[in-house]
Amino acid sequence: MLVSRMFVVLRWHILLRSAQVKIPFLRTAMLTFTGLFSSNFLPTTIGGDVVRLTGAMQLGYDRAICLASLVADRLIGMAGMLFALPFGLMPVFSNPNSLQAFSLAPLVTKIREFIHRTLSAFSIWFKKPKALMYSLLFTFGNMACIFAAIYLLAEGMSDHLSYWLIAGLWSLTYFVTLIPISINGFGVQELSLTFLLSRLGGLTPAESLTIAILIRLLFIITSLPGAIFLPSILAAINAKPEPPT
């Protein structure tokens, strides 16, 4: 999971650098982990992005470029999940009972919004396809690590699940969690993953819920380095500018 977090750092860093933002990698990591940690306490799943943007602005980086890079970062993450989505939709459509209980309407809405926002957010990077390709590769690295973590947890409980089935079920969970009705998807992610693992993965509800809670704990634990950097970010935000001489 720590490796997956580093792929997230690399994804945003390559977007910033390709947009001519001269930010050191360590500072990108500092802002990213601060955002990951802060998202555990802020509404919706993009609260951490607001912290990243505020911190970048206070450190003197261009506001418009940083905002565009965060939108692109989020959309590239969604694009990566779209590649894994078919592995989750196939068992959903092949199981009529699960199709009745699991509404795809929010998912379709998110995909439509994704396509619309992608065209407007990527204007800076359309001329830099190499940077977009690297960002997408880092997204795949992040996804691979998350899927592997769930796979290892299932194997540790003596439950064998296909790696690709896990990829599909997590991608479904990811898009459902984007619905802004909780803090960082708390509750929504756990219930969605529990439902999918039990209905489509063949696990018992107790096993599915255990895996869902453990994954959430791993996300929280791997965001803890952000707590180290949070005070300095808050201090920069609260600092009053000196009067002009």
N, C-alpha and C positions, 0 to 999 in steps of 0.2 A: 504493500500500500504506500509506503514511503517512496518507492520508485515511481509509482503512478503519480504521486504529487509532484515529483521532479519533472515528469513529462508535462504536467500542467504549467510549471514554471517555464520550461523551454518553449512551449507553444506561444505563450504571451511574449516572451523575450524576443523570439524571432520576428514576431509581428511588429514590435516596437522598433527594433533595430532596422528592419526593412523600410520603416516609415521615417528613417533618419532621426530617431530619438536616441541620443547617445547616453544610454543608461547602462551601468555595469550589471553584470549577471547577478551579483550578490544583492544589489538593490531590487532587482526584479523579483528575486526569491523572497526578500524581506516583505515586499508589498503583497506578493501572492499568498504567502503563508499567513500574513496578517488578515487578508481578506477571507481566507479559508477558516481561520479561527473566529473571526467576527461573524461569519455567516451562521454560526451556531446559535447566535442570540438575536439576529436581526430578521425582520419579516421577509417572507418570500424566499426564493432561492438566489436572488441577485443582490441581497444586502451586502455580501462580501465584495461584490464588484463596485458598489458605491464607496466602500472603504478604500479599495484599491485606487479608484479614480481620485478621491480626495487626497490620499497620501501622495500620489504622483504629482498632483497639482501643487501641493505644499512644498514638494521637493524641487519645484521649478520647471517641470516638464509641461509641454504644450497641452492645454486642456482638450482641444478639439481632436488632436491626434490620439491622445490617451483614451478618450471616450470612444472614438472609432475603433481603436485596437481592442477595447474590451468587448464591444459589440461583435467584432469579427471573431474574437476568441470564443465567445459564447456560441456563435453560430457555427464555427468550425467544430466545436464539441458536439453540437446537435447533428451536424453533417456526418460525423463519424458514427454516431449512434444509429443514423438512418441505414448505414451499411449492415448493421447487426439486426435491424428491425425485422427483416423477413424471417429470420430464424425463430422469432417469437410469434409472428403472425401465423406461420404455418400450423403449429399445434393449436392455436386459438381457433382458426377456421375449421380445423379437422375435428374439433370437439364442440358439438352444438350446445352442450350444457354450459360450457365456459363462455361461449359466445353470448348467450343470453344474459349471463351475470356480469359480463365485463363490457362496459360501454366504450366503443371506439370513437365516439363523437369528440371528446376533448383532444384525442390524439390527432384526428384529422384536422381540427382547428389549429393545433400547434404546427402541424406540417405546412398548412397554408400560410400561416404567419411567417414561418421560417423562410419559405420561398420568396415572399414579398420583401422581407427585411434584408435578405441576403443580397439582392440586387442593388439596394441602396447603400449598404454598409461596406461593401467590398471595393468601392470605387478607388480607394487609395492603393489597394493591392492587386487590382486587375492587371496592372502593368508589371507586377512582380510575381509571376506564377511560381517561381522557385520557392519564395517565402511561404506561399499558400500551401505548396506541396509538403514542405518541411513541417509546417504547423499541423497538417492533416496526419502526417506520419507520427508526430508526437502524440496526437489524439489517439491514434491506434495503439500506441504504446501504453498510454494511460488506460484505455479500455481493456487491453490484454491483461494488465496487472489486476484490475478490478475483477474481471471474470475469473482469473486464476485464484484470487483470494476466496471467492465464493466456492469455486471448485474444491479447493483444499479444505474449507470448512465442511462441505458436504461429505468429502471422503473421510474426514476425521470423525464424522458421525456414522461411518459405515454405510453411507448412502451414495450410490454412484449415479451421477448425472452427467450427461453429455456436455462437454465444454461449449459446444455451439448452441445447445438448448439454453444453457445458462446465459450465454451472450444475448440471445433473443429475449429471454425473460427479463434480463436487466435493462435492456433497451426499452422495453415496454414500460417498466417501472420508472425509468428515467423521464419519459415523456409525460406520464401521469403526474409525476412529482412536480413538473413545471407549472401545474395549476396553482396559482398564488393564493392558497387558502391556509397556509401554516408557515411557521418559522423554519426556513431551510428544509421544507418538506417533511418535518417531523410528524410522525403518525401516518402521513400519506404514503411515504416510501415503505415503511414497515408493513402496513396493511396490504399494499399492492404486491410487494414481493412475497409476503406470506400467502396471499391468495393464489398467485401464479405458481409458486413452488408446490403448493398442495394440490391445486387443480390440474396443472399441466406437467409438473415435475414428478408427481407420484409420491411426494413426501407427506408425512403426517402434519397436521396443523401445528403441533408442538415443535416438530423439527424445523418446519419452515419459519415459524416465528423466532426460534432460537437463532437461526442463521441471519434473519433480517436484523435482529437486535445486535448481534455480534458485528455485522458489517457496519451498522451505525456507530458502534463503539470504536471500530477501527478508523472510521473517518474522523471521529472526534479526536482520538489519540494522535493521529498523524497530522492534525491541524494545530497541535499544541505548540510547535515552534513559533507559530504566529503570536503567541502570548508574550514571547520575549521582545518582539519588535513593536507590539501594540503601544506601549507607553511612549516610545519616541515618536510614533505617528500622531498620537493624540497631542503630544506636546507641540508638534509642528502645526497642528490644526488650530490649537488654542493660542498660539503665540501671536501677540499683537504686533503689527508692523510698526517699525520706528518712524516717527514723524520726519518728513523730508527736511534736510538742512538747507 
